[in-house]
């Protein structure tokens, strides 16, 4: 058992098998951290009261974001979820007011149309004094007009781009498996000897 633990430690130290996030929520947090230069104290607006948005938000919360606003078509559900997440519920019609103040927007509704339009986001960017806005569109169909990604200072990622990053990370880890197997073979030989 001790030799097995030693082999595992060598694999963790000598390979990159544990690096690179694989879940959509952890990839989102990693990207936001990189784009915004850290997550500590950042403000998050969550639009939607479903599981995908809540899981992603929890990842952000665990990495030090502060203010949380939760909005959704059903205000009662938004209140319940905001209570669970330690945030404040806001009405869907009022989210325009908050776009200039938040650093991260996570949108995951089941709306059949855009919830956030380019014009709305452009107006919000005017009041941000050059601060970047990180936006995650986890909805299918899309919640955020893709044209918003062309606005200066807006970093828009959708579920497909996040999946692509996660798959790249899986490929990288798979390449590290061969290195790990060599280490295991060497350690087994040493143990048998």
ChimeraX attribute file (.defattr): number of C-alpha atoms within 10 A of each C-alpha:
attribute: neighborCount
match mode: 1-to-1
recipient: residues
	/A:1	6
	/A:2	7
	/A:3	12
	/A:4	13
	/A:5	10
	/A:6	12
	/A:7	19
	/A:8	16
	/A:9	11
	/A:10	15
	/A:11	21
	/A:12	14
	/A:13	11
	/A:14	13
	/A:15	17
	/A:16	17
	/A:17	20
	/A:18	13
	/A:19	13
	/A:20	19
	/A:21	19
	/A:22	17
	/A:23	15
	/A:24	21
	/A:25	23
	/A:26	19
	/A:27	20
	/A:28	27
	/A:29	22
	/A:30	18
	/A:31	18
	/A:32	22
	/A:33	17
	/A:34	11
	/A:35	14
	/A:36	17
	/A:37	9
	/A:38	16
	/A:39	23
	/A:40	15
	/A:41	13
	/A:42	20
	/A:43	19
	/A:44	27
	/A:45	26
	/A:46	27
	/A:47	28
	/A:48	28
	/A:49	25
	/A:50	16
	/A:51	10
	/A:52	17
	/A:53	22
	/A:54	22
	/A:55	14
	/A:56	22
	/A:57	25
	/A:58	15
	/A:59	17
	/A:60	25
	/A:61	22
	/A:62	12
	/A:63	17
	/A:64	14
	/A:65	20
	/A:66	17
	/A:67	16
	/A:68	21
	/A:69	24
	/A:70	32
	/A:71	28
	/A:72	25
	/A:73	16
	/A:74	12
	/A:75	17
	/A:76	14
	/A:77	17
	/A:78	26
	/A:79	21
	/A:80	16
	/A:81	21
	/A:82	21
	/A:83	13
	/A:84	10
	/A:85	16
	/A:86	15
	/A:87	20
	/A:88	17
	/A:89	23
	/A:90	20
	/A:91	17
	/A:92	17
	/A:93	11
	/A:94	10
	/A:95	20
	/A:96	14
	/A:97	11
	/A:98	14
	/A:99	23
	/A:100	19
	/A:101	18
	/A:102	21
	/A:103	23
	/A:104	25
	/A:105	20
	/A:106	27
	/A:107	28
	/A:108	28
	/A:109	26
	/A:110	18
	/A:111	14
	/A:112	11
	/A:113	14
	/A:114	15
	/A:115	19
	/A:116	20
	/A:117	15
	/A:118	17
	/A:119	13
	/A:120	15
	/A:121	20
	/A:122	17
	/A:123	13
	/A:124	18
	/A:125	21
	/A:126	11
	/A:127	12
	/A:128	16
	/A:129	8
	/A:130	10
	/A:131	17
	/A:132	17
	/A:133	25
	/A:134	23
	/A:135	23
	/A:136	24
	/A:137	26
	/A:138	25
	/A:139	22
	/A:140	15
	/A:141	14
	/A:142	21
	/A:143	25
	/A:144	26
	/A:145	17
	/A:146	16
	/A:147	11
	/A:148	19
	/A:149	17
	/A:150	11
	/A:151	15
	/A:152	13
	/A:153	15
	/A:154	17
	/A:155	19
	/A:156	20
	/A:157	20
	/A:158	20
	/A:159	16
	/A:160	14
	/A:161	13
	/A:162	22
	/A:163	16
	/A:164	12
	/A:165	19
	/A:166	21
	/A:167	16
	/A:168	15
	/A:169	19
	/A:170	17
	/A:171	12
	/A:172	16
	/A:173	19
	/A:174	14
	/A:175	13
	/A:176	18
	/A:177	15
	/A:178	13
	/A:179	15
	/A:180	21
	/A:181	12
	/A:182	12
	/A:183	18
	/A:184	17
	/A:185	12
	/A:186	12
	/A:187	18
	/A:188	14
	/A:189	10
	/A:190	10
	/A:191	10
	/A:192	6
	/A:193	6
